[in-house]
Amino acid sequence: MSATDSRKRLWIAFGITFVVLIAQAVGAFLTGSLALLTDTAHMLTDVSGLAMALVAATLIPRPTSSKRTWGFRRAEVIAAFAQAALLLVVGIYSAIEGVRRLFDPPDVPGTELLVFGVIGLAANVVAISVLASGRGSSLNMRAAFLEVINDALGSVGVIVAGIVIATTGFVRADPIAGLVIAALILPRAVTLIRESVGVLMEFTPAGLDLDDVRRHVLELEHVIDVHDLHASTVGT
């Protein structure tokens, strides 16, 4: 996928997500729902993450120079790391607040919660369809796609909580949904952080055995020894 096409897709996803962020923030204020508040905070990280992804996608195509021999190719990895860090913070907060509200659940209007959850899910489905085909082109696009996927799952949690509260009056469905959203966020955030840190720390790329490379080089004629053998990934 070309850089121009990636930026176009990111702009569309950013616009959709930003509009829904405003709607969900209003909904969280009106209903007092933890699940919706968590999903709104998650949506905020989506908007921030997509903005960073846009900046990275704009910087990556810039030409190299004598001062920047790799150009800005690592901008995508830095953006992915920042997005994952934001997701991690939201996930931890959701888990802590969810446990607290299990013991002291507030009253939450189920019908309003359901309406805002449906709005969020519909927007996420559109954003997912926009980003899906480009998710394998870079770590940056993958991070953006994962954020939107996670938020869609969060919206499903909000919808389920809204239905349960509206039909049964079981208000603890709201913090339970918040905990489920946190459980979906945290593993993906940790995985993305690990992968981006591996690139930034210049760890040996997955699937490459440096010891095997060293043995191969030493088998070549006239090679006496191999010193300071390194292999790293600049970008994706």
Protein Blocks (a to p, Z undefined) as FASTA:
>chain_A
ZZklmmmmmmmmmmmmmmmmmmmmmmmmmnopaklmmmmmmmmmmmmmmmmmmmmmmmmm
pccdfklmnljmlmmmmmmmmmmmmmmmmmmmmmmmmmmmmmmccdddfklmmmmmmmmm
mmmmmmmmmmmmmmmmpmklmmmmmmmmmmmmmmmmmmmmmmmmmmnopaklmmmmmmmm
mmmmmmmmmmmmmmmmmmmnopacehiafklmmmmmmmpghiabdchiacddfbZZ
